[in-house]
Amino acid sequence: MTGTTGRRRLTLVRHGHAENTGHSHRDFDRALDRRGVAEVNEMARRCLDLGLLPDLVLASAALRTLQTAEAFQRTLERSAHQLHLEPALYLAEAGTLLERIRDTDDDVGHLMVIAHNPGLGDLAELLAPAEHFSGFETGATLSMEFTAEGWQGVRPGQAQDVRYDTPGRFFDLWS
């Protein structure tokens, strides 16, 4: 989708399920657990099957989002220069995420953002309110399109071709 004028695709991804380390580690350092690895591998494969191949991936610098991003990068065959870790995305609120999306270079036609709840879920509600999300579960993806000449033109409530997918139905055994 590189160089596409007038159309922008945004794919939001919540990191996979992470280990519960209690107070022994900082939240930032929590890794994906076995369930989380399975979730992100499945969802990355589904994105590949749907042809959802981002030009750029922005991810929170937390360990679980880094591991999620690496799984997507590997499966979608994205190069190292297409993945940018951004510390400011760690537990970012919806407004911060939207600001960063709007700062994206206009040569990027498809942007993937890998981050955390509640900010990611709140952003989903803001951009695609008609979808009535009941949450944004671990490993879930939300891909949507916007008619905009540049990323500055991405506006709340203007999402089109909205596709929300979750790994939950395949991973009930982990519950």
Sequence and secondary structure as in RCSB ss.txt:
>XXXX:A:sequence
MTGTTGRRRLTLVRHGHAENTGHSHRDFDRALDRRGVAEVNEMARRCLDLGLLPDLVLASAALRTLQTAEAFQRT
LERSAHQLHLEPALYLAEAGTLLERIRDTDDDVGHLMVIAHNPGLGDLAELLAPAEHFSGFETGATLSMEFTAEG
WQGVRPGQAQDVRYDTPGRFFDLWS
>XXXX:A:secstr
 TT SSEEEEEEEE   B   TTSS GGG  B HHHHHHHHHHHHHHHHTT   SEEEEESSHHHHHHHHHHHHH
TT  GGGEEEEGGGTT  HHHHHHHHHTS TT SEEEEEE TTHHHHHHHHH GGG  S   TT EEEEEEE SS
GGG  TT  EEEEEE SGGG GGG 
